[in-house]
Amino acid sequence: MIELFENEIHKNDWGSSKGDQLKWYSGEYWYKADSLGYEGLAEYVISHILKSSALKEDEYVLYDVETIKYKSRVINGCRSRNFLNEGESLITLERLYRNAYGRSFYTDIWSIEDHEDRLRYLVDKTTALTGIKDLGIYMSKILTVDTVFLNEDRHLHNIAVIRRPDGTYRTCPIFDCGAGLLSDTERDYPLGIDVYEAMKKDVRAKTFTEDFVEQLELVEKLYGSHIRFKIKRIEVEALVTEAAEYDETIRNRVIDIICSRMSKLGYLFG
């Protein structure tokens, strides 16, 4: 358990369409408190599964479960190490575009009728503004992770690039997956619901289409498939079980969701 204080609370220009979590920065670590369910568990599980993927260590943020004491409250959440180098800053794609054009990137993307054109516009404009090469491959990796784990809160306020002190840009490690795995038990996916029906009918993407299947198909069509996972059900069970801070009912639900996704997207788990 770590005790955190009001003067360590951090507010930023990215956030969740589901509402902001309490965030702190202390001793080179970021801490986030659960607000709608088991976001910290989702961050932990997803990021540790990425350790068993084709991604390099610097391509994703690794989260661990943390129990947080804040004032009189004790809250589950997660922590992650700061990934910015000295003098670097994080800039969301929404802010990057708005600074350049004075308009909302998200609104402009969703005003385009064809979904493939939306994705192409997103990648092409970001490439033009940052000079980052292979941005389509980067987006393919992010959107594949979001599709596998049903992260329904990936919008242009939490896709970001890193600006170096000299004004050039680099890609940001994949972070902020806490809205995945149906973690919102407060409003959208209460404990006790049929998660298989919810995965089939209720979960929606937000980046450029609401359909996760279409999201994956289009990003692979335009930019290829760049992630494979090497993990088995028994390893998933062991990983989730280690998060003893969370009730067994929640942990079993997370295991069921992940194994369902592994079955549905089996070609990614070869």
C-alpha positions as CSV (number, residue, x, y, z in Angstrom):
1,M,0.0,0.0,0.0
2,I,1.1,3.5,-0.7
3,E,-0.2,6.7,0.8
4,L,-0.7,9.6,-1.7
5,F,-1.5,13.2,-1.0
6,E,-3.5,16.0,-2.5
7,N,-0.4,18.0,-3.7
8,E,0.6,14.9,-5.8
9,I,-2.7,14.9,-7.8
10,H,-2.1,15.5,-11.4
11,K,-4.6,16.8,-14.0
12,N,-3.9,16.5,-17.8
13,D,-5.6,17.2,-21.1
14,W,-6.3,13.5,-21.8
15,G,-8.9,11.5,-20.1
16,S,-11.8,9.1,-20.3
17,S,-15.2,9.6,-21.9
18,K,-16.4,7.6,-18.8
19,G,-15.1,10.3,-16.4
20,D,-11.7,11.1,-15.0
21,Q,-9.9,8.8,-12.5
22,L,-7.9,10.3,-9.7
23,K,-4.2,10.3,-10.8
24,W,-1.1,11.1,-8.8
25,Y,2.6,11.5,-9.7
26,S,5.0,10.5,-6.9
27,G,8.6,9.3,-7.0
28,E,8.8,8.8,-10.8
29,Y,5.6,6.7,-10.8
30,W,2.1,7.4,-11.9
31,Y,-0.7,6.1,-9.8
32,K,-4.4,5.8,-10.9
33,A,-7.3,4.9,-8.6
34,D,-10.2,2.7,-9.7
35,S,-13.3,4.9,-10.2
36,L,-15.9,2.8,-12.1
37,G,-14.8,-0.8,-11.4
38,Y,-11.6,-2.7,-11.9
39,E,-9.6,-0.4,-14.2
40,G,-6.4,-1.1,-12.3
41,L,-6.8,-4.8,-12.8
42,A,-7.4,-4.3,-16.5
43,E,-4.3,-2.2,-16.9
44,Y,-2.2,-4.8,-15.0
45,V,-3.5,-7.8,-16.9
46,I,-3.4,-6.3,-20.4
47,S,0.1,-4.9,-20.0
48,H,1.5,-8.1,-18.6
49,I,0.0,-10.1,-21.4
50,L,1.8,-7.7,-23.7
51,K,5.0,-9.0,-22.2
52,S,4.1,-12.2,-24.0
53,S,3.6,-10.5,-27.3
54,A,5.8,-9.5,-30.2
55,L,6.0,-5.9,-28.8
56,K,9.3,-4.7,-27.5
57,E,9.5,-3.5,-23.9
58,D,9.6,0.2,-24.8
59,E,6.4,-0.2,-26.9
60,Y,4.0,-0.4,-24.0
61,V,3.6,0.8,-20.4
62,L,3.8,-1.9,-17.8
63,Y,1.3,-1.5,-14.9
64,D,1.1,-3.2,-11.6
65,V,-1.8,-3.4,-9.2
66,E,-1.5,-1.0,-6.2
67,T,-3.5,-0.3,-3.1
68,I,-3.7,3.4,-2.6
69,K,-4.5,5.2,0.7
70,Y,-5.8,8.7,0.0
71,K,-7.1,10.8,2.9
72,S,-9.5,8.4,4.7
73,R,-10.0,6.1,1.7
74,V,-8.3,2.9,0.6
75,I,-8.7,2.3,-3.1
76,N,-7.5,-0.3,-5.5
77,G,-5.7,1.0,-8.6
78,C,-2.4,0.7,-10.5
79,R,1.0,2.3,-10.9
80,S,3.4,2.7,-13.8
81,R,6.8,4.2,-14.2
82,N,7.2,7.6,-16.0
83,F,8.2,6.9,-19.6
84,L,9.2,10.5,-20.6
85,N,12.9,11.4,-20.8
86,E,14.1,14.8,-19.5
87,G,12.7,17.7,-21.5
88,E,10.1,15.6,-23.3
89,S,6.3,16.2,-23.2
90,L,3.3,14.2,-24.1
91,I,0.9,15.7,-26.6
92,T,-2.4,14.0,-27.5
93,L,-3.4,13.7,-31.2
94,E,-6.4,15.9,-30.5
95,R,-4.3,18.7,-29.1
96,L,-1.7,18.4,-31.8
97,Y,-4.4,18.7,-34.5
98,R,-6.3,21.5,-32.8
99,N,-3.1,23.5,-32.4
100,A,-2.4,23.2,-36.1
101,Y,-5.9,23.7,-37.5
102,G,-8.0,25.2,-34.8
103,R,-10.6,22.4,-35.1
104,S,-11.3,19.1,-33.4
105,F,-9.5,16.1,-34.9
106,Y,-12.1,13.7,-33.5
107,T,-15.0,15.7,-35.1
108,D,-13.2,16.0,-38.4
109,I,-12.5,12.2,-38.5
110,W,-16.1,11.3,-37.6
111,S,-17.5,13.6,-40.2
112,I,-15.9,11.4,-42.9
113,E,-18.5,8.9,-44.2
114,D,-16.2,6.0,-45.2
115,H,-14.6,4.3,-42.3
116,E,-11.5,3.3,-44.2
117,D,-11.0,6.9,-45.2
118,R,-11.4,8.0,-41.5
119,L,-8.5,5.7,-40.5
120,R,-6.4,6.9,-43.4
121,Y,-7.1,10.5,-42.6
122,L,-6.1,9.9,-38.9
123,V,-2.8,8.3,-39.9
124,D,-1.9,10.7,-42.8
125,K,-2.6,13.9,-40.8
126,T,-0.7,12.7,-37.8
127,T,2.2,11.7,-40.0
128,A,2.2,15.1,-41.7
129,L,2.2,16.9,-38.3
130,T,4.9,14.8,-36.6
131,G,7.1,13.5,-39.3
132,I,7.0,10.1,-37.6
133,K,7.6,7.2,-40.0
134,D,5.5,4.0,-40.1
135,L,2.7,5.6,-38.1
136,G,0.3,3.2,-39.7
137,I,2.2,0.3,-38.2
138,Y,2.0,2.0,-34.8
139,M,-1.8,2.5,-35.1
140,S,-2.2,-1.1,-36.1
141,K,-0.5,-2.2,-32.9
142,I,-2.6,0.1,-30.7
143,L,-5.9,-0.8,-32.4
144,T,-5.1,-4.5,-32.3
145,V,-4.5,-4.3,-28.6
146,D,-7.7,-2.4,-28.1
147,T,-9.7,-4.9,-30.2
148,V,-8.3,-7.9,-28.4
149,F,-9.0,-6.5,-24.9
150,L,-12.1,-4.5,-25.9
151,N,-10.8,-1.1,-24.8
152,E,-13.8,1.0,-25.6
153,D,-12.3,4.3,-24.5
154,R,-9.5,4.8,-27.1
155,H,-10.1,8.2,-28.5
156,L,-7.9,11.0,-29.6
157,H,-7.4,12.4,-26.1
158,N,-5.5,9.2,-25.1
159,I,-3.6,8.5,-28.2
160,A,-0.5,10.6,-27.9
161,V,2.9,11.3,-29.3
162,I,6.0,12.5,-27.5
163,R,7.6,15.8,-28.3
164,R,11.4,15.9,-27.8
165,P,13.1,19.1,-26.6
166,D,14.3,19.8,-30.2
167,G,10.7,19.8,-31.5
168,T,10.8,16.4,-33.2
169,Y,8.4,13.6,-32.3
170,R,8.5,10.0,-31.4
171,T,5.7,7.5,-30.8
172,C,4.4,6.9,-27.3
173,P,4.3,3.5,-25.7
174,I,0.8,2.0,-25.6
175,F,-0.9,3.1,-22.4
176,D,-4.3,3.7,-20.8
177,C,-6.1,0.4,-21.4
178,G,-8.1,0.5,-18.2
179,A,-11.5,0.7,-19.9
180,G,-10.8,-2.8,-21.4
181,L,-12.1,-6.1,-20.2
182,L,-15.5,-4.7,-19.4
183,S,-14.0,-3.0,-16.3
184,D,-16.9,-0.5,-15.8
185,T,-19.0,-2.4,-13.3
186,E,-20.5,0.9,-12.0
187,R,-22.5,1.9,-15.0
188,D,-22.2,-0.3,-18.1
189,Y,-21.3,-3.8,-17.2
190,P,-22.4,-4.6,-13.6
191,L,-21.2,-7.8,-11.9
192,G,-23.5,-10.7,-12.6
193,I,-24.4,-9.8,-16.2
194,D,-23.8,-12.2,-19.1
195,V,-20.4,-11.0,-20.3
196,Y,-20.6,-13.0,-23.5
197,E,-23.8,-11.2,-24.5
198,A,-22.3,-7.9,-23.5
199,M,-19.2,-8.6,-25.6
200,K,-21.4,-9.5,-28.6
201,K,-24.0,-6.6,-28.4
202,D,-22.9,-3.8,-26.1
203,V,-19.1,-3.0,-26.3
204,R,-18.2,-0.3,-28.8
205,A,-15.0,1.1,-30.1
206,K,-14.4,4.9,-30.3
207,T,-11.4,5.7,-32.4
208,F,-12.8,5.8,-36.0
209,T,-15.7,3.2,-35.9
210,E,-17.8,1.6,-33.2
211,D,-17.3,-1.9,-34.5
212,F,-14.2,-3.7,-33.1
213,V,-14.3,-6.3,-35.8
214,E,-14.3,-3.7,-38.5
215,Q,-11.6,-1.7,-36.7
216,L,-9.2,-4.7,-36.8
217,E,-10.1,-5.6,-40.3
218,L,-9.5,-2.1,-41.7
219,V,-6.3,-1.4,-39.8
220,E,-4.8,-4.8,-40.9
221,K,-5.9,-4.1,-44.5
222,L,-4.3,-0.7,-44.6
223,Y,-1.2,-1.2,-42.4
224,G,-0.8,-4.9,-41.8
225,S,-0.8,-7.1,-38.7
226,H,2.1,-6.6,-36.4
227,I,1.3,-8.3,-33.1
228,R,1.2,-12.0,-32.1
229,F,0.7,-13.2,-28.5
230,K,2.3,-16.3,-27.0
231,I,0.3,-17.1,-23.9
232,K,-1.9,-20.0,-22.8
233,R,-5.1,-20.1,-20.7
234,I,-3.2,-21.5,-17.7
235,E,-0.8,-18.6,-17.8
236,V,-3.7,-16.1,-18.0
237,E,-5.3,-17.7,-15.0
238,A,-2.1,-17.5,-13.0
239,L,-1.5,-13.9,-14.0
240,V,-5.0,-12.8,-13.0
241,T,-5.0,-14.9,-9.8
242,E,-2.0,-13.0,-8.6
243,A,-4.0,-9.9,-8.3
244,A,-5.5,-10.9,-4.9
245,E,-6.5,-7.3,-4.2
246,Y,-9.6,-8.0,-6.4
247,D,-12.5,-10.2,-5.5
248,E,-12.4,-13.7,-6.9
249,T,-15.7,-13.1,-8.8
250,I,-14.0,-10.2,-10.7
251,R,-10.9,-12.2,-11.4
252,N,-12.9,-15.1,-12.8
253,R,-14.9,-12.7,-15.0
254,V,-11.6,-11.3,-16.4
255,I,-10.3,-14.7,-17.1
256,D,-13.5,-15.7,-18.9
257,I,-13.4,-12.5,-21.0
258,I,-9.7,-12.9,-22.0
259,C,-10.1,-16.6,-22.9
260,S,-13.2,-15.8,-25.0
261,R,-11.1,-13.2,-26.9
262,M,-8.3,-15.6,-27.3
263,S,-10.7,-18.1,-28.9
264,K,-12.4,-15.5,-31.1
265,L,-9.1,-14.1,-32.4
266,G,-7.1,-17.3,-32.4
267,Y,-4.9,-16.3,-35.3
268,L,-3.3,-13.6,-33.1
269,F,-2.4,-16.2,-30.4
270,G,-0.3,-18.6,-32.5
